[in-house]
Amino acid sequence: MKVGIIMGSKSDLPVMQDAADILKVLGAEFEITVVSAHRTPERMFQYAKTAADRGIGVIIAGAGGAAHLPGMVASITHLPVIGVPVKSSNSIDGWDSILSILQMPNGIPVATVALNAAKNAGILAAQILATADPRITENLKAYKEDLKTKVEETAQEMESAFSSKVDSPEN
């Protein structure tokens, strides 16, 4: 199984690249393309309808502005869809994208990550694939252990740099 990464336009790529990058680190296969819900609805329908047949197990859909792409794709496919709200040039501080993806009607769920958080979408997609792929499971465990180690090292550095000993007052 692989992950399908789609976005509404090429201008979303700087954000969506983070999903591709983390999927590489985690050893999950993916494909990436532009699929606009508004400008190429036939392409969107075709992509969503054929995704499972092409070996896709999870779709990450990033979109800015009205951000209909994740929800529309979720309405067409049975595959899990992870929406990435993108703060675009025509965005209302990103809130339009967040609410468009988050406020889906019952029956058409879209997992939604934070604004511009394509990396988290990639990690979530890998976690979904890992339920059937022990190799990705091991890569995720190693990744999370590395995160833990980095935090512990940072904590040690800060404690050493900023800790001071207080002399006890003599009586």
Salt bridges, closest charged atoms under 4 A:
GLU31 OE1 - LYS2 NZ 3.43
GLU31 OE2 - ARG54 NH2 2.82
ASP93 OD1 - LYS87 NZ 3.25
ASP133 OD2 - ARG135 NH2 3.50
GLU138 OE2 - LYS141 NZ 3.66
ASP146 OD2 - LYS150 NZ 3.19
